[in-house]
Structures are given as C-alpha cells and as structure tokens.
Amino acid sequence: MNLEDTKNIENAIDNRLNLPASGTWPETRHFLKSEPAHAMIAALASNRTLLVRGEPGLGKSQLARAAAVVLNRRFISTVIQPDTEYQDLLWGIDHTQRLADAQLASQAGNTDKLKDFKNYIGPGALWWALDWSGAEQQAENCSHNYSPPEDIDAPDAKQAGVVLLIDEIDKADISLANSLLEVLGNGNFAVPPLGKTVKASRVSPLVILTTNETRQLPAALQRRCVVLNMTMPEDVQPHLISLGKTHFPEMDTAILGEAADQIVKDRDACHEMPKTGQAEYLDLLRALTEVAKTSAEQRQWLAKLACYFHKSSSG
C-alpha cells in the first residue's frame, strides 16, 4: 500500500461515489462512510483480506466496487454457490475439451496436444487477481474456468492492481473457507500440472469476502482477516432517507420518508432474518421512479407497490 491510496480513501469519506457498470453489475452510486473506509486502509496496510459481515442488503458487495473506484483498480468478482469448491477459485481442468481432443487424436493418431496440460488448465478468479499477466497468457490456451468481464474503460489491472470480491462465502462448505487460509495468507498457490507457482505480481490484490452469516466461518479465517461488521443503524428511518438521497437525488424528500416509513414498519414486524432493509427500500424507490415521474403519482404508486417489498408474514 502507498500513501496515495490512504489519501484517496480518506478523501472519499462522506462523499457520493459513482460506480460504473461492470459485467453484470449495473451502474449505481455509493456513499462511503468512515468505518468501512478505515477498514479498507487497515486491510491494505496489513496486506490482509477484508471480511465484511452483516445481514443481506446492507451494501457489502457494493463496498468492494467502491474500493475499486477509490483505489482506481480493476474490479472483478465471483459469487460462491453451495457446490463451489476451493479449486474453482484457483484453476480448473477442462475435462470436456480434453475428452473431445482425445477422440480426435485417436482418429488422427496424434496425441501430442493431450500431453501438454497447459492446453486444458484455465485460471480462476484468484489467479487473475494475483497475476493478471500470467492468467491472461494461460487463458489463451484455455479460458473456460473464469473470464473477467471485458471492459475497455476499466483500469489496467497489470499496472493498477485488482479488487477481488468473493461474494457470500458462507454459502460454501466450511472446507472452502479453511482451504483459502494458505492462499490468502501467503499470496500464492501452486499449479502442479504446470509445475509452477502463481504469486502476487506488481500490486497485491485487495481481496474482499462477504458473508450473510448463514453459517459460522472458521475462526482461523476470521483471525487472518480484517473484519468489518456492517449493521443497520438503530435509527433506521433517517439512514434510509439519506441512502435514498444518494441513489435518487431527484426524488422528493417527502416520498423518500414515506417509503422509509413503510420499510421500517415492516422491518419491525420481521421476527427472523432476513429482515426488510435497505435493499428493499432502494428497490421500492427504483420501482417508483420507473412507473411515475411526479411526486403526486409516486405517492399513489407507493400505496400500491410497497407491500410487494415487505418480508414479514404480515406484509
């Protein structure tokens, strides 16, 4: 980490950031508060992973995009699924292509391509984050495992570095989180079929893990991370209104307040997680801006649509 990164992060505190579209992530805005900003600095300065915990819909994933904008780095992400394995994040073998090539080779009597594993190993998200140049070269041979979204306007990952979001790590089996310890701690991993080790190149990546805490993460992993606990403020209504102003500055403050009241009322009626929160609030506001332009029309539609963004059984 350099002093310029620290300065850029501190200058972004209490400011609205414009987050460009990236892959499947749409263009949006983000208001950076001091606590997550300082957590970024702590992670970068200590060369640790940033683990962001909290209920769904608090903007945990969006924080990674904000970090990429503030640091002027390339943003890439991968979403963990229940069947995701640790190996998937590093590299994978395209067995389907190798089988197809084997069939053709047997007919032609030439098996040279099959003997070279570089033709079938594709880099995973962590490979791209650690060594973009190496992953790019390997992907020319086999890119099936993971491909960063093409974005000609994005910062040059080779020079500026990468922010990697590993989203919803709590979805996976605990073995995945345990296996990540060595890679995240050492900043490298081996690719035995190629006889090589992938290491962090010019700029070490900022890796951000998110968890909705649907299951407990290993204590060893949490100890190796800088941990940011994101929570909904006790006074929810003004928090939501402020959030609404960030994302929909053209909306009437009265409408923002009435929509917030609806969300808070339903949130209080939720007895279990996940509770109605800011994600539902922003989606409700987005719906209102799509179906109506004037405040009077939006108020009418608020009465019709609000119930569909509730999570409580009474909603």
C-alpha positions in Angstrom: 0.0 0.0 0.0 1.2 3.5 -0.7 0.3 6.9 0.9 -1.6 7.8 -2.2 -4.1 5.0 -1.6 -4.6 6.2 2.0 -5.1 9.8 0.8 -7.6 8.7 -1.9 -9.7 6.7 0.6 -9.8 9.4 3.2 -10.8 12.0 0.6 -13.7 9.8 -0.5 -15.2 9.6 3.1 -18.6 11.1 3.3 -18.8 11.5 -0.5 -21.1 10.0 -3.1 -19.2 7.8 -5.5 -20.3 7.0 -9.0 -19.8 3.3 -9.6 -19.6 2.4 -13.3 -21.3 -0.7 -14.7 -19.0 -3.8 -14.6 -20.0 -7.1 -16.1 -23.4 -7.9 -14.7 -23.1 -5.2 -12.0 -25.2 -2.1 -13.0 -24.1 1.5 -12.7 -25.0 2.9 -9.3 -23.9 5.3 -6.5 -22.3 4.6 -3.1 -21.9 6.8 -0.1 -18.6 5.9 1.6 -18.7 6.2 5.4 -15.6 6.4 7.6 -15.8 2.9 9.2 -15.7 0.9 6.0 -13.1 3.3 4.6 -10.8 2.8 7.5 -11.4 -1.0 7.3 -10.1 -0.8 3.7 -7.0 1.1 4.9 -6.4 -1.5 7.6 -6.7 -4.4 5.1 -4.4 -2.8 2.6 -1.8 -1.6 5.1 -1.6 -5.1 6.8 -1.9 -6.9 3.4 -4.8 -8.9 4.8 -8.2 -9.9 3.4 -11.2 -7.7 4.3 -14.1 -9.8 5.6 -17.4 -7.9 5.6 -20.2 -9.4 7.7 -23.8 -8.4 8.0 -27.4 -9.1 7.1 -28.3 -9.2 3.4 -28.9 -5.9 1.6 -26.6 -3.7 3.5 -24.3 -3.0 0.6 -21.5 -5.4 1.5 -20.8 -6.3 -2.1 -21.1 -2.8 -3.3 -18.3 -1.8 -0.9 -15.9 -3.8 -3.0 -16.9 -1.9 -6.1 -16.5 1.4 -4.2 -13.0 0.3 -3.1 -12.0 -0.4 -6.7 -13.2 3.1 -7.8 -11.4 4.9 -4.9 -8.2 3.0 -5.5 -8.5 3.1 -9.3 -8.2 -0.6 -9.6 -9.8 -3.3 -11.8 -12.9 -4.8 -10.1 -13.6 -8.5 -10.6 -15.9 -10.7 -8.6 -17.1 -14.3 -8.2 -20.2 -15.4 -6.3 -19.9 -18.5 -4.2 -22.5 -21.3 -4.6 -23.2 -24.3 -2.4 -21.3 -26.5 -4.8 -18.4 -24.2 -5.3 -15.1 -25.8 -4.5 -11.8 -24.2 -3.4 -10.1 -25.4 -6.6 -12.6 -23.4 -8.7 -11.1 -20.2 -7.3 -7.6 -21.1 -8.3 -7.6 -23.1 -11.6 -9.6 -25.8 -13.3 -9.1 -28.5 -15.9 -11.4 -28.5 -19.0 -12.0 -32.3 -19.0 -14.8 -31.9 -21.6 -12.4 -30.3 -24.1 -9.7 -32.8 -23.3 -12.1 -35.7 -24.0 -13.1 -34.2 -27.3 -9.5 -33.7 -28.3 -8.7 -37.3 -27.2 -11.3 -38.6 -29.6 -10.0 -36.6 -32.5 -6.4 -37.5 -31.6 -7.2 -41.2 -31.6 -8.6 -40.9 -35.1 -5.6 -38.8 -36.4 -3.0 -40.8 -34.4 -1.6 -37.6 -32.8 -1.7 -37.3 -29.1 0.9 -34.5 -28.6 -1.7 -31.9 -27.6 -3.1 -34.2 -24.9 0.2 -34.5 -23.2 0.6 -30.8 -22.5 -1.7 -29.8 -19.6 -1.4 -26.1 -20.4 -3.9 -26.6 -23.1 -6.6 -27.6 -20.6 -6.0 -25.5 -17.5 -8.0 -22.4 -17.1 -7.2 -19.7 -14.5 -9.7 -19.0 -11.7 -10.6 -15.6 -10.1 -7.7 -15.7 -7.6 -5.2 -16.4 -10.3 -6.4 -13.3 -12.2 -6.3 -11.2 -9.0 -2.8 -12.3 -8.1 -1.1 -12.4 -11.5 -3.2 -10.8 -14.3 -0.5 -11.2 -16.9 0.1 -14.8 -16.2 -3.7 -15.6 -16.1 -4.1 -13.8 -19.5 -1.4 -15.9 -21.0 -2.8 -19.1 -19.7 -6.3 -18.1 -20.8 -5.1 -18.0 -24.4 -4.8 -21.8 -24.1 -7.9 -22.5 -22.0 -10.2 -19.9 -20.6 -13.2 -22.0 -19.5 -12.8 -21.7 -15.8 -13.2 -18.0 -15.2 -13.2 -15.0 -17.5 -13.2 -11.4 -16.2 -15.7 -9.2 -17.9 -14.4 -7.2 -20.8 -14.2 -3.5 -20.0 -12.1 -1.2 -22.1 -12.7 1.7 -19.7 -11.6 -0.2 -16.6 -8.2 0.5 -15.1 -5.3 -1.6 -16.3 -5.1 -4.5 -13.9 -1.5 -5.2 -14.7 -0.4 -1.7 -13.6 -3.1 -0.6 -11.1 -3.9 -3.9 -9.4 -7.2 -5.7 -8.7 -10.0 -5.6 -6.1 -11.4 -9.1 -6.0 -14.9 -9.7 -4.4 -15.6 -13.3 -3.3 -19.2 -12.9 -2.5 -21.3 -14.8 0.0 -18.6 -17.2 1.2 -20.9 -18.5 3.9 -22.8 -20.4 1.2 -20.0 -22.9 0.6 -18.9 -25.8 2.6 -16.5 -24.9 5.5 -13.7 -26.7 3.7 -13.6 -24.0 1.1 -13.0 -21.3 3.8 -10.4 -23.4 5.5 -8.6 -24.0 2.2 -8.4 -20.3 1.5 -6.3 -19.7 4.5 -3.0 -20.5 2.9 -3.6 -18.7 -0.3 -4.9 -15.5 1.3 -2.1 -15.6 3.9 0.8 -16.3 1.6 -0.4 -14.6 -1.5 0.5 -17.6 -3.8 -0.6 -21.1 -4.8 0.8 -24.0 -6.8 -0.4 -25.3 -10.1 1.1 -28.8 -10.0 0.2 -29.9 -13.6 2.1 -26.9 -14.9 4.9 -27.2 -12.4 4.5 -23.5 -11.4 3.5 -21.3 -8.5 1.2 -18.3 -9.0 2.4 -15.3 -7.0 1.2 -11.8 -6.4 2.7 -9.6 -9.1 3.4 -5.8 -9.1 0.4 -4.8 -6.9 -1.0 -7.2 -4.3 -4.8 -7.5 -4.7 -7.3 -6.3 -2.2 -9.5 -9.4 -1.6 -12.9 -8.8 0.0 -15.0 -11.6 1.3 -18.7 -11.1 2.2 -20.9 -13.2 4.4 -24.5 -13.0 5.3 -23.6 -15.2 8.3 -26.0 -18.1 7.4 -23.3 -20.3 8.8 -20.3 -19.8 11.0 -17.0 -19.2 9.3 -13.8 -20.9 10.7 -12.2 -18.9 13.5 -8.8 -19.3 11.8 -10.1 -17.5 8.7 -11.6 -14.7 10.7 -8.3 -14.2 12.6 -6.4 -13.8 9.3 -8.8 -11.1 8.1 -9.6 -7.5 8.9 -13.2 -7.8 9.9 -15.9 -5.2 9.2 -19.2 -5.7 10.8 -21.9 -3.8 8.8 -25.1 -3.3 10.8 -28.3 -1.3 10.2 -28.3 1.9 12.5 -30.7 1.8 15.4 -32.4 4.9 13.9 -33.3 3.3 10.6 -35.6 5.9 9.1 -33.1 8.8 8.7 -30.5 6.3 7.5 -32.8 5.1 4.7 -33.7 8.6 3.7 -30.0 9.6 3.4 -29.4 6.4 1.3 -32.4 7.4 -0.9 -30.9 10.8 -1.5 -27.7 9.3 -2.6 -29.2 7.0 -5.1 -32.2 9.0 -6.1 -31.3 12.7 -5.6 -34.2 13.9 -7.8 -36.9 12.3 -5.7 -39.0 14.4 -3.3 -37.7 14.1 0.3 -41.3 13.5 1.4 -41.6 10.5 -0.8 -38.3 9.1 0.4 -39.6 9.5 4.0 -42.9 7.8 3.3 -41.2 4.9 1.6 -38.8 4.6 4.5 -41.7 4.5 7.0 -43.2 1.6 5.1 -39.9 -0.3 5.2 -39.2 0.4 8.9 -42.8 -0.7 9.8 -42.3 -4.0 8.0 -38.8 -4.4 9.4 -40.2 -4.2 12.9 -42.7 -6.9 12.0 -40.0 -9.3 10.9 -39.2 -11.8 13.7 -36.5 -13.7 11.9 -33.7 -12.9 9.4 -33.5 -11.8 6.7 -35.4 -8.6 7.6 -36.7 -6.0 5.3 -33.9 -3.4 4.9 -32.2 -1.0 2.6 -32.1 -3.3 -0.4 -35.9 -3.5 -0.4 -36.1 0.3 0.2 -33.9 1.1 -2.8 -35.8 -1.4 -5.0 -39.0 0.2 -4.0 -37.7 3.7 -4.8 -36.4 2.4 -8.1 -39.8 1.0 -9.0 -41.4 4.3 -8.1 -39.1 6.2 -10.5 -39.9 3.8 -13.3 -43.6 3.9 -13.1 -44.1 7.7 -12.2 -42.3 10.9 -12.5 -44.2 13.4 -10.4 -44.3 13.3 -6.6 -48.1 13.0 -6.6 -48.0 10.0 -8.9 -45.2 8.4 -7.0 -47.2 8.7 -3.8 -50.1 7.0 -5.4 -47.9 4.2 -6.6 -46.2 3.8 -3.2 -49.5 2.8 -1.7 -49.9 0.2 -4.4 -46.4 -1.2 -4.6 -44.9 -1.0 -1.1 -46.4 -4.3 0.1 -44.5 -6.2 -2.5 -41.2 -5.2 -1.0 -42.1 -6.5 2.5 -40.6 -9.6 4.1 -42.7 -10.0 7.2 -45.6 -12.5 7.3 -48.0 -9.7 7.8 -46.5 -7.8 4.7 
